[in-house]
Amino acid sequence: MSRSITMAFPHDLGVPEAKKRISERFEMLKSQYIDKVGHAELVWVGDIAHLRASAIGQSATAQIDVEPANIKVEIHLPWLLAAMAGKVEGLLKSNARETLRIGTTRKV
């Protein structure tokens, strides 16, 4: 059975900076992890990012809605990846904290 994860993250970066950081983080994660096992793409339509990632024959999708003070994330995991929903949530939280932190977008 598939599973959806919905989360929201407050920020005070402004929409353009938040979008920039999300795009940078996506490219970093893509090159470090996703490209080694599959494929991923991120497409912006206004202030909404549509993400699609595939690996081991499974595709996950996400929508990231960037608002002036909040970022809403909705991820849809196929049945095989749904078993790892807790791990995906943890990774999302830690990456969001790091990405939205004032002053840096990368771990030091």
Steps between C-alpha positions, in 0.01 A plus 500: 500500500632845412548769762498880508701722731399862553715743698538875541812698586497865611769731363586868482717493188251642251370304202792558255768398753300197619455382139871550431598295805252223419641476145859495629422231758321291237801515268735406785286201606450397139874490428590332830227237517224483244711493182685196639182288513243670279378823350344820640371827364369822652278736301383838630159636399480837668568444870416129487766237434403164357746224578517152353759240602529141388716213618474120505196514275304728734410868453431749778355845443490813711361849488674783684291815542713800599307773680643819656525349851436129450601212277252218453626164380286209386673177402334197341687172548414185303432180690859373506639828633206558739665261746780757533265796568645560848851522363385731218331728756818517708713584196251764391502665843879508529547628144230765546662624822840521332368658180287765668755599763606862477863544402580175323354244264769234545625291788838615627 
